């Protein structure tokens, strides 16, 4: 879900002075590590979010936007049972050799 950054104090003053809102688009954070590779810390934004073009902290890149399609309740890809519908992400993360 989209959420606002704290906008009291100097940050709020800056946002008001530049006529910007405090909202971040919906996104999920990831930290991925593997032996022989540099650790990757990133996020993926939800395609279609209303704040993609106006992120308060300018963190959105086209390559970091993807769909999170809704799946029906039932057996998940890892064989677990989901009693409620859930979202999935199919995204290719690239790691840099260490």
Secondary structure as UniProt FT lines:
FT   STRAND          3..4
FT   HELIX           9..17
FT   TURN            18..19
FT   STRAND          23..24
FT   STRAND          27..32
FT   TURN            35..36
FT   STRAND          40..46
FT   TURN            47..48
FT   TURN            50..51
FT   HELIX           52..54
FT   TURN            56..57
FT   HELIX           62..64
FT   STRAND          65..66
FT   STRAND          70..71
FT   STRAND          74..75
FT   TURN            77..78
FT   STRAND          81..82
FT   STRAND          86..87
//
